[in-house]
């Protein structure tokens, strides 16, 4: 299927590793231009070199989007270089374990701001250019916003807000033909996820326990499977899809996890 992404410019926050890297790679494979906004200089440089060696169009902006001006700088750099923006993928964030009982009001607010603020900031500054291109916005959220997890109040509050903003923006931006959707992963095998698994005494046993709870095929979702949905939503092949919360999770969030063990 032709996705018509040729020479279109997409911002991807946290685009150098894990799900973000898969999204960046898939955009350029489809002929688009990936603007990778990621503070990881080594991972960003490695991905940049890999894609350039394949004659792909890519740009790495090594910024951590902690303040509004960082998002403005990323947008300004992109427009200065390419003259347009056709889509934004809000992806950066971290499950930082700021809970209720063992957290604090200060830590909670910092966690929410860290995981949510740049979603608003990046789209706010990119909006004039998205209006020109009738672009698309994809917010990457998390199943924890729906299921809860425990001991991560800041992160889940931000993830729930991202889903709310998806529908709020979808309504506000209807007059401009800008589509806004969210993708909700559950258990995705990324380097960060593997790092978490490695904190257990028996990582393989923990992984098997998790996989057995995933209804479809008893396996983790791959970053590429998340990327495939994101790219579809960025493309004009999803031209009448907006305000949707799409779960790419093997049925983890909504299907009975006891399936196959009854």
Secondary structure, DSSP 8 states (H G I E B T S, - for coil): -----TT-EEEEETTTSHHHHHHHHHHHHTT-EEEEE-S-HHHHHHHHHHHHHTT--EEEE-----SHHHHHHHHHHHHHHHS---EEEE---------SSSS-HHHHHHHHHHHHHHHHHHHHHHHHHHHHHT-EEEEE--THHHH--SS-HHHHHHHHHHHHHHHHHHHHTGGGT-EEEEEEE-SB--HHHHHHHTTSTTHHHHHHHHHTT-TTTTS-B-HHHHHHHHHHHHSGGGTT--S-EEEESTTTTTS-TTTT--
